[in-house]
Amino acid sequence: MEFKRKFGKQRKSKPKKGLFLILLLIVALYLWFNAESLMNAFF
């Protein structure tokens, strides 16, 4: 019973966490590939 309850809770909270991680990864990749242009724009 407890295992099923825990598994259900994880399944519910996973989509938002996954979406957030994907968004974070996209931002990180964007910054990584545009670091040079961003540095030139600021300095």
Secondary structure, DSSP 8 states (H G I E B T S, - for coil): -HHHHHHHHHHHHHHHHHHHHHHHHHHHHHHHHTHHHHHHHH-
